[in-house]
Amino acid sequence: MTGSSAYLRGGLLIRLLEVADAPALARAYQRNLEHLAPWEPKRTDAFLTTGHQADIIRVKLAQHALGTEVPWVLVEEEDDGGGTVCAGHRAGRVVGAVTLTGIVHGPFLSANLGYWVDHELTGQGIGTAAVLHAANYARTTLGLHRIQAATLPHNTASRRILQRAGFREIGVAPEYLKIAGQWQDHLLHQLILPHP
């Protein structure tokens, strides 16, 4: 298992996204459409298809190859008891995603963080564990200095995840993102990463 993959808890694996995840990711978005609707851009019917998810994944992987994005997926799998995945045992039910985007090196050393967790698994610390994994990777592997995340002011669950992971609120961005069909203000949060 690489440093970008780990078991978070109870057989839940965080690993880099793969094109082969497209069918499971499409099913996850279909299953969570109502749960995610208030927090994400409006989704077209095409977004919920395997083909569209495969296209999105290819773009994300191209960005990963350029060093500007790290797309992880959360997958329910069984741990072999030793903390590793058996060879070829990559399938599983997608139950969330975590992504570092807009990775910038040089004097900024920063990235943006996004994440979601399946509605069936909220409130179990999975979001916090996934964010902590991404933060550790950003610090130790990417050598970043900070991570920024944005939440809607009324998304208390996401704000709690960030707070538990050590993020601090740094301001408000008016009409920052078009979410649920409307330009909405967002609270900005940052995590300053300790030097390795």
Helices and strands as residue ranges (DSSP letters): E 6-9, E 12-16, G 19-21, H 22-31, H 33-36, G 37-39, G 46-48, H 50-66, E 70-76, E 93-104, E 110-117, G 119-121, H 126-140, E 146-151, H 156-164, E 168-179, E 182-192
